[in-house]
Amino acid sequence: MNIIIVGAGEIGTHIALSLAAENHSIVVIEAEDSVAQELNNRIDARVMVADGTSISVLIEAGVAECDILYSLTSDNNINLVSASVAKKLGAKRTLCRVHPGIQRESLFLDIEDHFGIDYLFSSERLAAVELAKYVRNPKSSMVEEIARGYVEVQQVTIPADSKYCGQALSDLDFPARVRIGAITRGKETLVPSADEILMTDDLVTLFGDPAKLHETVLKMQNRSSKDQKSNIVIFGGGEYGFSLAQTLESWNCRIRIFEEDPARCQELSDKLGNVTILNADATSIAEMREEQIGEADFFIAVTNVDEDNVMTCLQAHSLGTKYCLPLIHRADYADAMTGFGERMGILAAVSPREATRKDLARYITSDRFHLVQTLAGVELIESIVTDESKIIGSLVREVEWPKDCVLVGLLHGVRGQVPAADDKIEKDDSLYALVKPKAKREFLKLVAP
């Protein structure tokens, strides 16, 4: 694919190196000469020292033949202008990074539509979503987000005493838009029909709205949400901490934020009504003991200093905290910490760079679909409804979907959900489906012929 990246900061460099390793044709536009030179020494790609908002620069970079343009600087205005101009100049798809405050304002104005941008995101928000899924589901076998976080995927094992054992899927008292997409039973994985019976030790893959899915999983495991009020401590009241607190605020949990800056503490108090803000330093073991950090279920360190995040998590674990989650900006360090951190009491480490790369990876495909996740015997794929598709304008229940294929997500514009029978399928909708290999071709014939 032909890809232009505007901005070679932490996020831009990480994504540029990742895409170059996959043999895509990359052009990077970076305004700072020293930053551009550093990347040029590390990457087999064209690096331009120039203004990414300039029409002539974008034309020289090949914007008319560009499959994707990423605007990834730390400046909202540069990103919005470069993505908007690039779209007008012929870029097929433009993805724009913004400050999370801008993303929150899109509730009042459709910024994507206003600027003609295909996808607006913030790395802080993506990292917060990644951290939150560990908080909500620390014991699940797998948790992922699809359809821009509106649909969550979880895998759980059915215990012998579950009330759902022996029931057909059609008889389950699940909330609306929560469904089982696959069942792994022994060495076999099924894409089940409505008549399939749940059995003890089945590994089920569920899809649904995160809040509804959380309650469903608790019921399947004979746990009550009344007993699940988590005690959560967040170290760092910057944008990562604020976005995480906002994400978790509506859940059944008690949240405290440690923040050293008194002015920032006041801002957080004004914006987060159900969160306790402490003007304190979590790097101090004395203050951690005073605030009884050892009794917390989760300690999540999200400052801008990786070393502080790791060390405070280790301190919290030594005091008795059940689960610790550090934010680590370097993706390779985060991978290492996730792989070996369990013995040190770290549940997982999250990198904003990697969370962003993973979210944007679904746009990198020259095929008719994007492989979201490979499970045992099935694939979770995303495909965009093209203008040649015969299912445009059809209701979900009117389409004859292939055997061994189940529709689990529908993204229309900026809103996503698990599809219901009466949802209409429109051009450019993203459809997510669990398919067995033989069903994939038939599914793609319907969606993207």
C-alpha positions in Angstrom: 0.0 0.0 0.0 1.1 3.6 -0.6 1.1 5.3 2.8 2.0 8.9 3.9 2.7 9.6 7.6 2.7 13.2 8.8 4.8 13.4 12.0 7.7 11.3 13.2 7.3 11.6 16.9 6.9 8.6 19.2 3.6 7.4 17.6 4.6 8.2 14.0 8.0 6.6 14.3 6.6 3.4 15.8 4.0 3.1 13.1 6.4 4.0 10.3 8.9 1.3 11.3 6.2 -1.3 11.7 4.7 -0.6 8.3 8.1 -0.4 6.6 8.9 -3.9 8.0 5.7 -5.1 6.2 7.1 -3.8 2.9 4.6 -1.0 2.4 5.6 2.0 0.4 6.1 4.7 3.0 6.6 8.5 2.8 7.1 10.3 6.1 6.7 14.1 6.4 8.4 15.6 9.5 9.0 19.4 10.1 11.9 19.0 12.5 15.2 18.4 10.7 16.9 16.5 13.5 13.9 14.2 14.1 13.6 13.5 10.4 17.3 12.7 10.1 17.1 10.3 13.1 14.2 8.4 11.4 15.9 8.5 8.0 18.9 6.6 9.6 16.5 3.8 10.8 14.0 3.3 8.0 14.0 2.2 4.4 11.5 4.8 3.3 11.4 8.4 1.9 11.6 11.0 4.7 10.8 14.6 3.8 11.7 17.6 6.0 8.6 19.7 5.3 5.3 21.0 6.5 2.6 18.3 6.4 -0.1 20.9 5.9 1.4 22.3 2.7 -0.6 21.4 -0.4 2.6 21.4 -2.6 4.4 19.1 -0.1 1.5 16.7 0.0 1.3 16.6 -3.8 5.1 16.0 -4.0 4.7 13.1 -1.4 2.2 11.5 -3.8 -1.1 12.2 -2.0 -3.2 11.5 -5.1 -2.0 7.9 -5.2 -2.1 7.5 -1.4 -4.1 4.6 0.0 -3.8 5.9 3.6 -2.6 9.1 5.2 -1.8 9.2 8.9 -1.7 12.6 10.6 0.2 11.7 13.8 1.9 14.9 15.1 1.2 16.1 18.7 -0.5 19.3 17.3 -4.3 19.1 16.7 -4.4 21.8 14.2 -1.6 20.3 12.0 -3.2 16.9 12.1 -6.7 18.2 11.2 -5.5 20.4 8.4 -3.2 17.9 6.8 -5.8 15.1 7.0 -8.5 17.3 5.6 -6.4 18.7 2.8 -5.1 15.3 1.9 -8.6 14.0 1.5 -9.5 16.8 -0.9 -6.3 16.1 -2.8 -7.2 12.5 -3.4 -6.1 10.4 -0.5 -8.3 7.3 -0.3 -8.4 7.3 3.5 -7.2 9.8 6.1 -6.7 8.9 9.8 -6.2 11.7 12.3 -4.7 11.8 15.8 -6.1 14.4 18.1 -6.0 15.4 21.8 -8.6 13.4 23.7 -10.4 16.7 24.5 -11.0 17.2 20.8 -12.4 13.7 20.6 -14.7 14.3 23.5 -16.0 17.4 21.7 -17.1 15.3 18.8 -20.2 14.5 20.8 -21.4 18.0 20.0 -20.0 18.2 16.4 -19.2 15.5 14.0 -15.6 16.6 13.5 -14.9 13.7 11.1 -17.7 14.8 8.8 -16.8 18.5 9.2 -13.2 18.1 8.1 -13.9 15.2 5.7 -11.7 12.8 7.8 -12.3 9.1 7.8 -11.1 8.3 11.4 -10.4 10.5 14.4 -8.7 9.0 17.4 -6.5 9.8 20.4 -3.7 7.6 21.6 -4.5 8.4 25.2 -8.1 7.2 24.7 -6.9 4.0 23.0 -4.5 3.2 25.8 -7.2 3.9 28.4 -9.6 1.4 26.6 -6.8 -1.2 26.6 -6.1 -0.7 30.3 -9.8 -0.7 31.1 -10.4 -4.1 29.6 -7.9 -5.7 32.0 -9.7 -4.0 34.9 -13.1 -5.2 33.9 -12.0 -8.7 33.0 -8.8 -9.8 34.8 -9.7 -13.5 34.7 -11.0 -13.8 31.1 -9.0 -15.9 28.7 -9.2 -13.2 26.0 -10.6 -9.7 25.8 -10.6 -7.5 22.7 -12.4 -4.5 21.4 -13.9 -4.1 17.9 -16.1 -1.5 16.2 -14.2 1.4 17.8 -14.7 -0.1 21.3 -18.5 -0.3 21.1 -18.3 -4.1 20.9 -16.2 -6.2 23.3 -15.1 -9.8 22.6 -14.5 -12.1 25.6 -13.7 -15.8 26.0 -14.8 -17.5 29.2 -15.0 -21.1 30.3 -18.4 -22.4 31.5 -18.1 -23.9 35.1 -19.9 -27.0 36.1 -22.3 -25.2 38.4 -23.3 -22.5 35.8 -27.1 -22.2 35.3 -26.5 -22.1 31.6 -25.1 -25.6 31.4 -27.5 -27.8 29.4 -29.4 -24.9 27.8 -29.8 -24.2 24.1 -28.5 -20.9 22.9 -32.0 -19.9 21.9 -33.1 -20.2 25.5 -30.4 -18.1 27.2 -31.7 -15.0 29.0 -29.0 -12.8 27.5 -29.4 -9.0 27.2 -30.2 -7.6 23.7 -27.2 -7.5 21.4 -25.1 -10.0 23.4 -24.4 -13.2 21.7 -22.1 -16.3 21.6 -20.2 -16.4 18.4 -18.1 -19.5 18.9 -17.8 -22.5 21.2 -14.6 -24.4 21.7 -15.3 -27.9 23.0 -12.2 -30.0 23.4 -10.2 -29.7 20.2 -13.2 -28.6 18.1 -14.5 -25.1 17.6 -18.1 -24.6 16.5 -19.8 -21.6 15.0 -23.0 -22.5 16.8 -26.6 -22.5 15.7 -29.5 -21.4 17.9 -30.1 -25.1 18.9 -26.6 -25.7 20.2 -26.5 -26.9 23.9 -23.9 -25.4 26.3 -21.8 -27.9 28.2 -19.4 -27.8 31.2 -15.9 -26.6 30.3 -17.0 -25.1 27.0 -14.8 -22.1 26.1 -17.3 -19.6 24.7 -16.5 -16.5 22.7 -19.0 -13.7 23.5 -19.7 -10.4 21.8 -21.6 -7.4 23.2 -21.7 -3.9 24.6 -18.9 -3.9 27.3 -21.2 -3.1 30.2 -23.8 -5.7 29.2 -21.2 -8.3 28.5 -19.5 -7.8 31.8 -22.8 -8.6 33.6 -23.4 -11.6 31.4 -20.0 -13.1 32.1 -20.5 -12.7 35.8 -23.8 -14.6 35.6 -22.2 -17.3 33.5 -19.6 -17.8 36.2 -22.1 -17.6 39.0 -20.7 -14.4 40.3 -22.7 -11.3 41.4 -21.9 -7.7 40.4 -22.8 -6.7 43.9 -19.7 -8.4 45.2 -17.5 -7.0 42.4 -17.0 -3.4 43.4 -13.3 -2.9 42.6 -11.0 -0.7 44.5 -8.9 1.1 41.9 -6.0 3.4 42.3 -4.7 5.4 39.4 -1.2 7.0 39.7 -1.1 10.1 37.4 -3.8 12.6 36.7 -2.7 13.6 33.2 -4.7 12.7 30.0 -4.1 9.0 30.4 -5.3 9.0 34.0 -8.3 11.2 33.2 -9.3 9.2 30.1 -9.0 5.9 32.1 -11.1 7.3 35.0 -13.8 8.5 32.6 -13.8 5.0 31.0 -14.3 3.3 34.3 -16.4 5.9 36.1 -19.7 4.3 35.2 -18.7 0.9 36.4 -19.2 -0.6 39.8 -15.9 0.6 41.3 -14.2 3.0 43.7 -11.6 5.1 42.0 -8.8 7.2 43.5 -6.3 9.3 41.5 -2.9 10.2 42.9 -1.7 13.5 41.3 1.1 15.8 42.5 0.0 19.0 40.8 -2.6 20.9 43.0 -4.0 22.8 40.0 -4.5 19.6 38.1 -6.1 18.1 41.1 -8.7 20.9 41.1 -9.4 20.4 37.4 -9.9 16.7 37.9 -12.2 17.3 40.8 -14.4 19.6 38.7 -14.6 17.0 35.8 -14.9 13.7 37.7 -17.8 13.7 40.1 -17.5 10.1 41.3 -13.7 9.9 41.6 -11.6 10.8 44.7 -8.6 13.0 43.8 -5.6 12.9 46.1 -2.9 15.5 46.0 -0.1 12.9 46.7 3.0 11.3 45.3 2.6 7.5 44.7 6.4 7.1 44.4 6.5 7.7 48.2 6.1 4.3 50.0 5.0 6.2 53.1 2.1 7.9 51.2 1.2 4.5 49.6 1.0 2.9 53.0 -1.0 5.9 54.4 -3.6 5.5 51.6 -3.7 1.7 52.1 -2.7 0.9 48.6 -2.2 -2.7 49.6 -6.0 -3.1 50.0 -6.6 -2.0 46.4 -7.7 -4.5 43.7 -5.9 -2.5 41.0 -3.0 -0.1 41.0 -2.6 1.5 37.5 0.4 3.8 36.9 -0.1 6.1 33.9 2.4 8.9 34.3 4.7 10.0 31.4 7.8 8.3 33.1 8.0 4.6 32.4 10.4 4.0 35.3 8.0 5.5 37.8 5.2 3.5 36.4 7.0 0.2 36.8 8.6 0.9 40.2 5.3 2.1 41.8 3.6 -1.1 40.5 6.2 -3.2 42.1 5.8 -1.2 45.3 2.1 -1.6 45.2 2.4 -5.4 44.7 4.8 -5.7 47.6 2.1 -3.9 49.8 -0.5 -6.4 48.7 -2.3 -4.9 45.7 -4.0 -7.7 43.7 -3.4 -6.5 40.2 -0.9 -3.9 38.8 -0.9 -2.3 35.4 1.8 0.1 34.3 1.7 2.3 31.2 5.0 1.8 29.3 5.5 4.0 26.2 8.1 1.8 24.5 6.2 -1.1 22.9 9.1 -3.6 23.2 9.5 -2.9 26.9 5.7 -3.3 27.4 5.8 -6.7 25.6 8.7 -7.9 27.8 6.9 -6.7 31.0 3.7 -8.4 30.0 5.6 -11.6 29.2 7.6 -11.7 32.5 5.7 -9.4 34.7 3.3 -11.9 36.2 6.0 -13.2 38.6 6.4 -9.6 39.8 2.7 -9.0 40.3 2.1 -7.2 37.0 -1.0 -8.3 35.2 -0.1 -6.6 31.9 1.8 -3.6 30.6 0.2 -1.3 28.0 2.0 0.8 25.4 0.1 3.8 23.9 2.2 3.3 20.7 1.2 -0.3 20.4 -2.4 0.3 21.3 -2.5 2.9 18.5 -0.7 0.7 16.0 -3.1 -2.2 16.7 -6.2 0.0 16.3 -5.0 1.5 13.0 -3.8 -1.9 11.7 -7.3 -2.8 10.6 -7.0 -0.2 7.8 -3.8 -1.8 6.4 -5.0 -4.4 4.0 -4.9 -4.9 0.2 -7.5 -7.6 0.5 -11.3 -7.4 0.9 -11.1 -8.0 4.6 -9.0 -7.4 7.7 -8.1 -10.3 10.0 -8.9 -9.0 13.5 -8.2 -12.1 15.5 -7.4 -15.8 14.9 -9.1 -18.2 17.3 -8.9 -21.9 17.4 -10.5 -23.1 14.1 -12.2 -19.7 13.3 -11.3 -16.2 12.3 -12.7 -12.9 13.3 -12.7 -10.7 10.2 -13.8 -7.2 9.3 -15.0 -6.3 5.8 -16.4 -3.0 4.4 -19.6 -3.1 2.4 -18.7 -2.0 -1.1 -21.0 -0.4 -3.7 -21.1 -3.6 -5.7 -22.6 -5.5 -2.7 -26.1 -6.9 -3.2 -26.9 -6.7 0.5 -27.0 -2.9 0.6 -30.3 -1.8 2.0 -31.1 -5.2 3.3 -32.0 -6.0 6.9 -29.7 -8.4 8.7 -32.5 -11.1 8.9 -33.1 -10.8 5.2 -29.6 -11.9 4.2 -28.8 -15.6 3.8 -25.6 -15.8 5.6 -23.3 -18.8 4.9 -23.2 -21.7 7.3 -20.3 -21.5 9.9 -20.5 -17.7 9.8 -22.0 -15.4 12.4 -22.3 -11.6 12.2 -21.0 -10.2 15.5 -20.4 -6.5 14.8 -21.7 -3.6 12.7 -20.0 -0.2 12.5 -22.1 2.5 10.8 -20.3 5.8 10.7 -18.9 6.3 14.1 -21.3 4.1 16.0 -20.8 0.4 16.4 -22.9 -2.4 17.9 -23.7 -6.1 17.8 -26.2 -6.3 14.9 -29.9 -7.1 15.5 -32.2 -8.8 13.0 -33.9 -5.5 12.0 -30.6 -3.5 11.5 -30.2 -2.2 7.9 -26.9 -2.7 6.1 -25.6 0.3 4.2 -22.7 1.0 1.9 -19.4 1.6 3.7 -20.6 -0.2 6.9 -18.0 -2.3 8.5 -19.2 -5.8 9.2 -17.4 -8.1 11.7 -18.0 -11.8 11.4 -16.7 -15.0 13.0 -16.1 -17.5 10.1 -14.6 -20.8 9.5 -12.2 -20.9 6.5 -14.7 -22.5 4.1 -17.3 -19.8 5.0 -15.0 -16.8 4.5 -15.2 -16.7 0.7 -19.0 -16.9 0.7 -19.2 -14.1 3.3 -16.9 -11.9 1.3 -19.0 -12.5 -1.9 -21.9 -11.0 -0.1 -20.1 -8.0 1.5 -17.2 -7.0 -0.8 -17.6 -8.8 -4.2 
